[in-house]
Amino acid sequence: MPGKLLNLLIALLLFAVLFLAIDDSTRVWAGKEEVTPISIEEIAGGPHIKGGIFSDFIFSFELLSLLLLAALIGALYIARKEA
């Protein structure tokens, strides 16, 4: 029983921290008056734009996605094995 109460307290504290962080972020962004437009070509990298998200880091991104997929499958396997 004390373990469940401790888990509940930790979960409530984490919820409070996340709620305060989100609430603070809305206040910070609400004070921003200047908006800088960004086109899709600037983000993704077009034929005349050097860089972009899909040019320099595509191998790292794909490697990270495979690593996260393997971690997810491993976590599911371990959780199912213990149950």
C-alpha positions as MATLAB code, in Angstrom:
seq = 'MPGKLLNLLIALLLFAVLFLAIDDSTRVWAGKEEVTPISIEEIAGGPHIKGGIFSDFIFSFELLSLLLLAALIGALYIARKEA';
ca = [
       0.000    0.000    0.000;
       2.759    2.550    0.772;
       4.337    1.756   -2.603;
       1.136    2.638   -4.433;
       0.823    5.911   -2.547;
       4.416    6.792   -3.401;
       3.766    6.005   -7.078;
       0.626    8.154   -7.001;
       2.532   11.037   -5.415;
       5.302   10.831   -8.013;
       2.772   10.703  -10.862;
       0.929   13.744   -9.498;
       4.179   15.686   -9.098;
       5.220   14.866  -12.662;
       1.799   15.929  -13.916;
       2.101   19.216  -12.017;
       5.561   19.889  -13.446;
       4.400   19.174  -16.998;
       1.284   21.299  -16.533;
       3.327   24.242  -15.227;
       5.828   23.899  -18.075;
       3.071   23.937  -20.695;
       1.330   26.839  -18.973;
       4.577   28.815  -18.852;
       5.315   28.120  -22.525;
       1.973   29.605  -23.581;
       2.789   32.778  -21.677;
       6.217   33.018  -23.283;
       4.860   32.547  -26.821;
       1.904   34.861  -26.240;
       4.258   37.814  -25.756;
       5.948   37.247  -29.114;
       4.885   39.955  -31.537;
       7.128   39.319  -34.516;
       6.408   36.331  -36.752;
       8.986   35.044  -39.205;
       7.413   33.037  -42.037;
       9.230   29.834  -43.001;
       8.480   28.060  -46.242;
       8.466   24.314  -46.737;
      11.461   24.582  -49.056;
      13.544   26.159  -46.281;
      12.711   23.303  -43.922;
      12.970   20.348  -46.293;
      15.635   21.742  -48.604;
      14.809   22.506  -52.196;
      16.881   22.400  -55.363;
      18.362   25.877  -54.752;
      18.740   25.585  -50.985;
      21.805   23.931  -49.503;
      21.077   21.930  -46.379;
      17.674   21.215  -45.005;
      16.427   18.447  -42.817;
      16.618   15.695  -45.449;
      20.099   16.315  -46.800;
      22.762   16.182  -44.094;
      21.139   14.096  -41.381;
      19.055   11.540  -43.267;
      21.329    8.604  -42.411;
      21.391    9.550  -38.728;
      17.620    9.941  -38.729;
      17.073    6.531  -40.298;
      19.565    4.898  -37.933;
      17.829    6.463  -34.936;
      14.421    5.324  -36.179;
      15.675    1.732  -36.454;
      17.210    1.919  -32.983;
      13.955    3.196  -31.475;
      11.974    0.520  -33.294;
      14.294   -2.186  -31.940;
      13.968   -0.747  -28.425;
      10.180   -0.738  -28.707;
      10.082   -4.346  -29.899;
      12.500   -5.368  -27.140;
      10.417   -3.623  -24.479;
       7.269   -5.337  -25.726;
       9.034   -8.698  -25.707;
      10.294   -8.236  -22.149;
       6.911   -7.018  -20.909;
       5.108   -9.957  -22.490;
       7.640  -12.457  -21.159;
       7.177  -11.276  -17.559;
       3.373  -11.213  -17.662;
];
